[in-house]
Amino acid sequence: MKIASGKVLCGVVLVAAATGWSTIGVADAPIARLTRVAAGLSGPTALVAPADGSGRLFIVENKRGEGRVRIIDAQGKLLAAPYYTHAITGGPGSEQGMLGLAFDPQFASNGTLYITYTAPGSDPRLGDIADQVLLRLTARKPASNVFAGSEQVVLRIPDIYSNHNGGGIAFGPDNDLYWGMGDGGSGGDPNNFAQNLWKKSVGGKSYYLLGKMLRLDVRTPTTSAAANQCGAAAGQPAQYSIPADNPYAGASDKCGEIWLYGLRNPWRWSFDRQTHDLVIGDVGQNAWEEIDFRSHGSTASRNYGWSLCEGNHYYAAGGSGTTCPATTNTVAPVIEVAHGGSSCSITGGYVYRGPVAELQGKYLFSDYCGGDIRIATPGGASWSYTTLAGAPTQNVSSFGEDSVGNLYVVDLGTNAVYRFDGPAGTTHVVTPQAGAGGSLTPGTPQTVPHGATVGFTATPAAGHLIGTVTGCGGTLAGSQYTTAPVTADCTVSASFTLDDLIFADGFDG
């Protein structure tokens, strides 16, 4: 991510600071709302939700010298105590810091999650500057809101400059961990790392895996690293292994961890939860920003062009015009955006699969330098997009999904997180219905905005226990029932049962 301090923010209307939401639309036709769900953050850079049924959102923050993971609980409250902290190099607005967070698909049972960060200055380093590190955390109690457990470094990647660190991580549909890594920094990739598939010596130090999308089997540590496992010593134990179907698994002169290459700074990217396609926001140099696409199962070229191309335009390769991918056998972007106005550092987003019908199947992304929200229609070699008016965001650093597909925007400019909800004025009624032997609070029908959640407390009467609480797609935690995002009128029903223990005690007298 490039940080454009002092840049005039263009094309964004700042509204509803007091109410916490704003309507966004095209030519005054409202299609969605941005609802503020958290404020007062410090350098927020990522948002991830575990598939554990807890309804929690985990937010990565960067304070100077310290990366933190914070939690928004199922009731929408930002918890004061950090879930986890780690010393880092970097801070708010820096391209270094705590950069990525991913939960193992079985986090609810195994408590495993991963973070990426720029190592603190006190750490030994492999390259000229602090390493980029992948760390495994194993929580003793996955449901806890404060981490306690073990930590294990999985992989260290040497770095040479402070910028272009990528850092995003996510588990793919194959349960392997993907890690987007920048080209090492400076400008123009002076060491040609993005096109280099093997180790490269610069200034007497060996560099590898820069400018790539990596694919790692972090669930299967190895007792003997492969000869082309560039992030480990051949024949020695390693905390990850190379998937057998990686394109360069077993190659003698190519790093087995590489999945894609020719990337400059894949700051934010995502898998489409429905199709499993991969969409990458790759930050450009001085003229063009780009969105790259790879369909699930594609066997096309794995070279996404940098630094031969910047977007569809020649950069380091010979030639002129906009035919760079065709003449270099590299993959052309599906979206390119010229610098100027509010465009200078793209922030990749998600294909929307949440409850707002108006956004279904659209790809939402932004730009750090202006914070405007852009909505693209996927399909074909070139995707069209529209810039939405009325967004309250200023410097979008990331997007994130929750377990049911709601999409969130992480904004470094306002230090806040926003959720896409249905158009302004769209509301639904959630009706509580309690059976004999207890009650639901609130006990009256609740009118809520499209896409919002509602919480109810189930209270059994004396001599009774909570039986079941169902409806509106919700989950029960203790006595608290939280609906899924509400997209239609629905009913929450609670049943209660006799406390058999108390009943038996009465006869045993």
N, C-alpha and C positions, 0 to 999 in steps of 0.2 A: 504494500500500500504506500502510495506517495502522500506525504503530508504537505498541504499547501497552506501554510500559515499566512494570515493576513490577506487571503484571497477574498474578493468581494463575492458574496453569495448571490447568484442570479437565478431567476426563474422559480423562486420558491415563495409561497405566501405563508407567513407564520400566523397561525390562528389558534384560538381556543386554549391558550396557555392556562387559563383558570379552570376550564371545564374538563380538560384532559382528553378531548377528542375533537376531530375535525372531519368534515366531509371532503372527499377528493373526487374529482370527476373530469370528464373531457367535455369542453365547450359547455360547461355548466350543467351537464347531465350527471347527477351523482351515481356512482357505481359501488362505492364502498366508504367505510369510515376508518380512520386511524384512531384507535383508543389507546391512550397512554396507560400502561399497566405498571410502570415503575419509573421513579425519578430519583434524583440525588445520587446517581452512581458516579464512580470515579474511573474514567477511561474505559468504558465498556467496549469490548471488541468481539464478543461471540455470545450466542445463546443456543443451548442444547437441552433437549428433554429426554430423560431415560424412559425406556419402555417398561416401566415397573408398576404402572397403575397408580402411582402416587399423585399425579397431577402437578408435580413440581417442575419448575423451569430453573436451569442452572445458567448463570451469567458469568462470563470471564471479565474481570476488571484488571486494569493496570495502573497501579500507583507507582511513583518513582522508586525503582529498585525492588518492588514487590508485586507479584501477580497474585490475584485472589479469585476464588470461585464463590459466588453468592447464590442464594436460593430465593426464588419467589415460590411460596408454598401454594397448596391447592386452593386456598382461600384468597389468593392474590396479594398476600403480604410479603414484602421484601424483608427477609430476616436480617437482623442487625449483625449477628455473628457470622463471619465467613465460614463456608463449608471447608475451604482448604486455602492455604497460602504457601507461596514458594518464592525464594529470592530469585531475582531476574536481573538481566541488563535491560534497561528500557523504562518506559513509563507512559503516561498519557500522551497521545499524539506521536509517539515514536513508532518506527517500523519494527523495533525490537520489543521483546516483552513476552508475556504469556499469550500465545497466539491461537491455540486450538484446544478443543475438548471433544472427546468422543466416549460414549458408553458402550461397553460390550453388550451385544444383543441379549445376553443372559444376565445382565447386571443385577436383576432382582434376586437371583439365586447365588451368583458368584461374586458380587460386589466389585467387579473389575471395571475400571475406567482409565482413560489415557489423556494426558495433556502434552502439548508441545510448548516449548519456551526457549528463549535465548538465555544461555547459562549466565550466572552472575560472574563478575570479574574475579572472584576468589577461586573459581573452578579452573582446573587445568584445561588447556585448549589444544585442539588438533590443528587449527588453522591460524591465520593472522589475528583473528578476533574471536570473541566468544562463540562457542559451538551452538548449533540448533539441536535441541534435545527432545527425544520422545521418551516419556516417563509413564510407567504403568503404576497405577494405584490400586490396591486391593483393600476394600473396606470390610472390616469385621462385621459391621451391621449396615447392610445396604440401605435400610430405611432411615438411618440416622441423618440428621441435618447438620452434623459436624463430623468431618472425616476423622476416623481413627483406624489405623491399619498399617500395611506395609507399602514400601515404595521400591521400585526397581527400574533403573535406566535400561531401556530397550535398545536405543540406537542414538549415537551422536554423529552429527554431520558437520564437518569443518566448514567454516565460513571465512570470507576474505574482506567483505565490506559490510557496513551496518544496515544497508537497505536491501530490498527485494528478498524477503524471507518467507513469503508464502505463509505456511504454518497451519493451514486448515487440515483437519483430519476427520474422517468419517468411516464407519463400517459400510462396505458395499453390500449388495444383495447376496453376494457369495460368502459373507461373514469374514472376508479379509479386510484389513485396515488400509485405507488409502491416505496418502500424505502428499499434499501439494507443496512443492519446494521451489523457491525463487532461484534466479540464475546467479546469485552470489553478490549482486549489487554493482555499485558504481553506475555507469551509464553505457549503454550499447554493448553490454556483455563483452568486455575487453579480452577476457580469457576464453571466450567461445565455449563456456561451460554448458549452455543449453543444448548445443549440438553434439557435445562430446559424451559418448556412451560408456567410457571407461574412466579410470583414474587419470588425473592430470597433475603434474608437478608444477607449481608456481612458487618461486622463491625458496625452493628446497622443501616445500610442504606439499603433501598429497591432498587433492580435493576430488570429491566425487558426489554424485547424485544431485547436483545443482541444476535448476531449470527443468525439473522433472515432475511427473506424477508417479509416486511410488505405490507399489502394492505389496503388502507384507502379511505373512501369516503369523500374527502375534500370539495366536492361541497355541502354537506349536513351537516352543523353543527347541533348539537343536543342540545335540552334544558335540557335533562336528560340523562347523560352518562350511558351506560349499566354497570352492576355490574362487568363484566369481561373486561371492557375497561381500560386496565392497565395504559394507559397514561393520564387518567383523573380521577377525583373524582366521584365515583358512585352517580348518581342522580343529578349531577351538570351540568351546561352547558359546552359544549366542542366544539371546532372549527372543529371537524370532527366526523364522525360516523363510525360504523363497518358495512361493506356490509353484507347483510343478508345471502349471500351464502359463506362467509368466512368459512373455515373448522371448526373453533372453536367458531363461533358466538353462543352465548347463553350458552357456557360451563361454569361450575362453578369453574373450577380450571385450565383453560387455557386461555391465553390472546387472546381476539377476533381479535386483529390486525394481528396476525400471518398468513402468507400465506405459507411460507416454513421455514424450520429450519435446524440446523446442518451445518451452514455456518461459516467459519472462518473469512474471510475478503473479501466479494464480492465487490472488489474495483470498477470494471466496468462491466456492464452487459447491455443487450439490448433485445428488442422485434424485431423479424423479421417482417418488415413492410408488407410482403406479406402473410406469414403463421400465424403470431402472436405467434410463438413459442418463448420461453424465453431461452436465452443463457447467462450463468454466468461465468465470470472469478473469481475464488475463490483462493486467495493467500494462498500458503501452508506454512508449518512450517519450517523445515530444510532440507527436502529431495525431496518433490514432489509438483509441481504446477498442478492445474487442471482447466478444462473447464467443466461446468455442463450444462445439457440440460433438458428442460421440454417442451414437446409438448403442443400446445394449447388444452385445454380441458382435459388434462390427469387427471386420478384419481389414479395414482400410488402413492407410498410412498412419503411423503413430507419431509422426513429426508434425507439430503444430506451428512450425515456421520460424520462430524467433531464433537467432537474430538475422536470418535471411530476409524475413518479412516483418513488417509492422502492420498488422491488419492485412489488407489486400495489397499493400504497397511495398516496394523494394526497400530494404534497409541496408543490409551488408552485402546482399547478392547483387550481381550486375544486372542492369536492365532498367526500364522505366515504365511508368504507368501502373495499372491496377491488376496486372496478371501474374503477380509474384507466385501465388500458390501453384498455378498451372505450370510454370516453368521450373519450379524447384521441387516438385513432387511432394509438397507439404499440404496440410489441411487448411482450407480457407475458413475464416470465421463466419458464423451465421449472422452476426451483428458487428458492425464497426461504427464507432462514433468519433467524429473529428473533435479535436481539442478546441476549446473556446466556450465562453459563457460559463455554464455550470459543469463542463466536462473536462476532466484532466486526470482522473484516477478511478477507474470503474470498480464497482462493488457488485460481485455476482450474487444472485439470489436463488430463487426456487421456482419450479413449475408448481403453480398453486393447485392443491388437492384438498382444500379445506371446505368449510361449510358455506362460504359466500358464493352463491351460484354465478354471480356476475363475473367472478374471477376464475372460475373453473378452467383448467387447462392452459391458463396464461402464464407466461414467464415474467416474474417481477424482479427488477434489479434497480441499481441506483449508481450514483457517482459520489465519491467522498467530497469532491470540491464544491458541489452545490446541494447535495442532499435531496434532489428531486426524485420522485418515484416514477419509474418507467415500466410500462406494461407492454410485453411483446406477445405476438401470436406465433407460436412455434409451427414449423412446417417448411419444407423445401430448403434450398441452399441459402436463402436470405430471408431473415425474419423481419417483419415490419414491427415498429413499436411506436407508442404514443407517450408523451410526458404528461403526467397527471397534475392538475392544478390543485392548490390548497393544502399540500402536505406540510406538516409542522416540522419536519426533519431538516437538519442543517448540514451535518457531516456524517452520512451513513457509513458505519464501519462494518456492518454485517447484517445478515438475516438469519432467522432460525425457525424451525417448525416444532410444534408440540406433538404429542402422540396421536392426536386425532386430526392433524393436518392444518390447524390454525397456523398462520404465518405471522412472524414478528419482525419488526425492524429495530436494529440496535443503532442508536444515534450518538455519536461522540460529541456532536455540537451542543446538544441539549442534555447530554448525560442521562438519557431516558430510553425506555423501551416502549414500543407501540405495537398494537395488534391490529391486523386488518379484520374489520367486522362488516356486517351488511350495511346497505345504504342508510343514511340518516332517516329516521322516521319509521324504519321497519322494526316492529316489536312483536313479541310472542308472550303468551300467558302460560305460566307453569303453575299447575294447581296441585296443592298438597292434599293427600287423602290418607288419613290415619285410621286403622282399624281399632277394634276394642282392645283396651289394655295399654294405651299409650297415646302419644301425641307427636306431631311434627311442628317445629318452630322454624320460620314463621308458619302460622296456621292458615293464612289467607292466600289467595292466588297472587302470584308475583308477575308483574309485567316487566319484561327485560328486553334489551336490545338484541337484535339478531346476532348470533354467534357468542353471546355472553354465557357464563355459567352461573348457576344458583346453588347456594349451600343451604341445607336444612339440618336441624338437629333432631334426632329421634330420641324421645324420652319415654321409657316404659313407666307405667304406673306401679305402685307397690305390689310386690309379688309377681311381677312380670319381667320378661326379658325381650330384647329386640329379636324379632324373628327374621324378616326380610325387609329390605327397602329396595325398591326397583322403580324404573321409569326414567325416561329422558336420557337413557344411555349412561347413567351415572355410576359412581363407585362409592362404597361404604367403607369408612375408616373409623373404627370405634363406633361412636354415636353420630359422626358427621357424614352426611351424604352430599356429594357434589355432583351435579349433573354434568353431562358432556355439553359442549357448546350447543345452545338451543337454536334450532333452525325452523321449528314449527311449534304450535301449541301442544302441550304434553302434560302428563300427570305423573307425579311422584307418589307411590303408594307404599305405606308401611304396615307391616303386620307385627303382632306381639304375641308371645307365648307365655304360659304359666311357668314360673320358676319351680321346676320339679324338686329341686333341693329343699327349698323353703317348704313346699307342700309336704314332702316326706318328713321333714323335721317336725312338722306340726303333729303328725301321727305318732312319731317316735317319742315325743314328749318325755 
